[in-house]
Amino acid sequence: MSLLSLEHISVAYNNQLVLEDFNLNIEQGQLVSLLGPSGCGKTTTLRLIAGFLDSKDGKFMFGGKDYTRMPVNKRNFGFVFQSYALFPHLSVYENVAFGLRMRKVKDAEVKQRVMRILEVVSLGGFEGRYPRELSGGQRQRVAIARALVIEPELLLFDEPLSNLDANLRVNMRVEIRRIQQELGITTVYVSHDQEECFSISDRVAIMNKGNIEQLDAPAKIFRYPASEYVARFIGFQNFLEFASRREENGEFVLNLGGREFKASRNPGTAKSSGLKGAFRPDDLLLLPQNSASDELDNVVPGIIKVSTYLGRSYQYVVDTEFGEFTVNQEMDTPYLSGQRINLAFPQDRMVLVD
């Protein structure tokens, strides 16, 4: 049984549905990220869980209890805001202690719990400082400590790293994952940053227009996107749209313009009934025109249209009879614009998407 369940939830702003028949289940101790572009419904989902929004329809179950109409102050959830939301006139100690004081916790216990949680977030010795005396990363850790000190049953993050510079974001996401695993606290994390979500999550929900397109472990989503939307969102740039498909000798044979392409039977193809093959730029191969390409499947002739140096590799735009494709390839001697080549679509890298 899931710790958290959103069942057939609908949420509307000014009669405009943002979530419709939305479902989500989260297990005890997991960190689940809601990932997607602006307007996809991820922050709405988080605010609904927190109790800042009411649903139009559906049910929110938590720990076997109905939380659909539970007031915010009755939900023992910790919320970490994008803007930190620290009180500038209060010290680190008093900021972290605020939630405990609101709960009428005795001073001795307040001190014990505040000092302990400051050690957990690596801010021991900072209790006397004020927010203006801290770096962005330190302020974010204060916000996390304030959310954790009340010993919440659920921890909620709303784009907590978006105000930090790139290097600090990397350090803080490691810190967030460390704290979450150390305490074993169930966490819902919202972000539009794919790398951030994939690096810290047990499962990721890719959202699109108020629906979850795919919910799975990051590695599975990265290798086997379930739909064209997910594939494009996570970096697949090349697509072949086939007219038909059949299974033969444990692999798929696909027809396009009178030519046959082959796709290995893998978790990305076996589950899908789609007719669109997806490839990352790193998955395609460029071969000299005079290479023995007859020995390879899925090879078509092409012409280099654009060549761009990326540092470790070159990126090419290749024109073929089936359209243009983007290819990344490491090589000492690059191909030149206008050069004729062969383009290979490795069958073991093809993912069929809906």
Summary of the structure (lengths in Angstrom):
residues: 354
radius of gyration: 25.1
end to end distance: 30.0
largest distance: 80.8
contacts: 1103
relative contact order: 0.11
helix: 28%
strand: 34%
